[in-house]
Amino acid sequence: MGDKDLAPEAEELDAEECWRLLRETTVGRLGVTAGGRPDIFPVNYRVEDNTLVFLTAAGTKTRALEDDAAVALEADAVSAEFGMAWSVVVKGQALAATATNQSLDAMSRALFPWQGAGKDRLFRIAPDSVTGRRYAVTPDIRWKAGIDDATRAGME
């Protein structure tokens, strides 16, 4: 599948555009190393001064952040209406942040966590790099590949 028409080129985004897009959504996927293996967790985040902050509870994710604070967070969005999609990846260090009960309450309300109870650990991702891409969404007719004779013969 080397046909360039099937895969339009992505537009690389500058850091300013990446941060603007990160402010448009509040859910990302946090990649960590847990028990020596990669793992991914959905998190509700907020952009603050070109860093990302999120709340979490004690558990696998928190232990991974304490053991190895190197993380990657990816956020994205797709607009079928406009035929565009974007993806931004922030790589850096997750640092435990101190917060008062009042600031934790305010953060919880601002983040709209999917599972809000018990989220009392505040982390901040200090970025080493921020990269992003914008894509034209390929019409769905191009996603459907027919079964050629060789493939069909193997299925019969």
Secondary structure as a PSIPRED ss2 file (coil, helix, strand):
# PSIPRED VFORMAT (PSIPRED V4.0)

   1 M C   1.000  0.000  0.000
   2 G C   1.000  0.000  0.000
   3 D C   1.000  0.000  0.000
   4 K H   0.000  1.000  0.000
   5 D H   0.000  1.000  0.000
   6 L H   0.000  1.000  0.000
   7 A C   1.000  0.000  0.000
   8 P C   1.000  0.000  0.000
   9 E C   1.000  0.000  0.000
  10 A C   1.000  0.000  0.000
  11 E E   0.000  0.000  1.000
  12 E E   0.000  0.000  1.000
  13 L E   0.000  0.000  1.000
  14 D C   1.000  0.000  0.000
  15 A H   0.000  1.000  0.000
  16 E H   0.000  1.000  0.000
  17 E H   0.000  1.000  0.000
  18 C H   0.000  1.000  0.000
  19 W H   0.000  1.000  0.000
  20 R H   0.000  1.000  0.000
  21 L H   0.000  1.000  0.000
  22 L H   0.000  1.000  0.000
  23 R H   0.000  1.000  0.000
  24 E H   0.000  1.000  0.000
  25 T C   1.000  0.000  0.000
  26 T C   1.000  0.000  0.000
  27 V E   0.000  0.000  1.000
  28 G E   0.000  0.000  1.000
  29 R E   0.000  0.000  1.000
  30 L E   0.000  0.000  1.000
  31 G E   0.000  0.000  1.000
  32 V E   0.000  0.000  1.000
  33 T E   0.000  0.000  1.000
  34 A E   0.000  0.000  1.000
  35 G C   1.000  0.000  0.000
  36 G C   1.000  0.000  0.000
  37 R E   0.000  0.000  1.000
  38 P E   0.000  0.000  1.000
  39 D E   0.000  0.000  1.000
  40 I E   0.000  0.000  1.000
  41 F E   0.000  0.000  1.000
  42 P E   0.000  0.000  1.000
  43 V E   0.000  0.000  1.000
  44 N E   0.000  0.000  1.000
  45 Y E   0.000  0.000  1.000
  46 R E   0.000  0.000  1.000
  47 V E   0.000  0.000  1.000
  48 E E   0.000  0.000  1.000
  49 D C   1.000  0.000  0.000
  50 N C   1.000  0.000  0.000
  51 T E   0.000  0.000  1.000
  52 L E   0.000  0.000  1.000
  53 V E   0.000  0.000  1.000
  54 F E   0.000  0.000  1.000
  55 L E   0.000  0.000  1.000
  56 T E   0.000  0.000  1.000
  57 A C   1.000  0.000  0.000
  58 A C   1.000  0.000  0.000
  59 G C   1.000  0.000  0.000
  60 T H   0.000  1.000  0.000
  61 K H   0.000  1.000  0.000
  62 T H   0.000  1.000  0.000
  63 R H   0.000  1.000  0.000
  64 A H   0.000  1.000  0.000
  65 L H   0.000  1.000  0.000
  66 E H   0.000  1.000  0.000
  67 D H   0.000  1.000  0.000
  68 D C   1.000  0.000  0.000
  69 A C   1.000  0.000  0.000
  70 A E   0.000  0.000  1.000
  71 V E   0.000  0.000  1.000
  72 A E   0.000  0.000  1.000
  73 L E   0.000  0.000  1.000
  74 E E   0.000  0.000  1.000
  75 A E   0.000  0.000  1.000
  76 D E   0.000  0.000  1.000
  77 A E   0.000  0.000  1.000
  78 V E   0.000  0.000  1.000
  79 S E   0.000  0.000  1.000
  80 A C   1.000  0.000  0.000
  81 E C   1.000  0.000  0.000
  82 F C   1.000  0.000  0.000
  83 G C   1.000  0.000  0.000
  84 M E   0.000  0.000  1.000
  85 A E   0.000  0.000  1.000
  86 W E   0.000  0.000  1.000
  87 S E   0.000  0.000  1.000
  88 V E   0.000  0.000  1.000
  89 V E   0.000  0.000  1.000
  90 V E   0.000  0.000  1.000
  91 K E   0.000  0.000  1.000
  92 G E   0.000  0.000  1.000
  93 Q E   0.000  0.000  1.000
  94 A E   0.000  0.000  1.000
  95 L E   0.000  0.000  1.000
  96 A E   0.000  0.000  1.000
  97 A E   0.000  0.000  1.000
  98 T C   1.000  0.000  0.000
  99 A C   1.000  0.000  0.000
 100 T C   1.000  0.000  0.000
 101 N H   0.000  1.000  0.000
 102 Q H   0.000  1.000  0.000
 103 S H   0.000  1.000  0.000
 104 L H   0.000  1.000  0.000
 105 D H   0.000  1.000  0.000
 106 A H   0.000  1.000  0.000
 107 M H   0.000  1.000  0.000
 108 S H   0.000  1.000  0.000
 109 R H   0.000  1.000  0.000
 110 A H   0.000  1.000  0.000
 111 L H   0.000  1.000  0.000
 112 F C   1.000  0.000  0.000
 113 P C   1.000  0.000  0.000
 114 W C   1.000  0.000  0.000
 115 Q C   1.000  0.000  0.000
 116 G C   1.000  0.000  0.000
 117 A C   1.000  0.000  0.000
 118 G C   1.000  0.000  0.000
 119 K C   1.000  0.000  0.000
 120 D C   1.000  0.000  0.000
 121 R E   0.000  0.000  1.000
 122 L E   0.000  0.000  1.000
 123 F E   0.000  0.000  1.000
 124 R E   0.000  0.000  1.000
 125 I E   0.000  0.000  1.000
 126 A E   0.000  0.000  1.000
 127 P E   0.000  0.000  1.000
 128 D E   0.000  0.000  1.000
 129 S E   0.000  0.000  1.000
 130 V E   0.000  0.000  1.000
 131 T E   0.000  0.000  1.000
 132 G E   0.000  0.000  1.000
 133 R E   0.000  0.000  1.000
 134 R E   0.000  0.000  1.000
 135 Y E   0.000  0.000  1.000
 136 A E   0.000  0.000  1.000
 137 V C   1.000  0.000  0.000
 138 T C   1.000  0.000  0.000
 139 P C   1.000  0.000  0.000
 140 D H   0.000  1.000  0.000
 141 I H   0.000  1.000  0.000
 142 R H   0.000  1.000  0.000
 143 W C   1.000  0.000  0.000
 144 K C   1.000  0.000  0.000
 145 A C   1.000  0.000  0.000
 146 G C   1.000  0.000  0.000
 147 I C   1.000  0.000  0.000
 148 D C   1.000  0.000  0.000
 149 D H   0.000  1.000  0.000
 150 A H   0.000  1.000  0.000
 151 T H   0.000  1.000  0.000
 152 R H   0.000  1.000  0.000
 153 A H   0.000  1.000  0.000
 154 G H   0.000  1.000  0.000
 155 M H   0.000  1.000  0.000
 156 E C   1.000  0.000  0.000
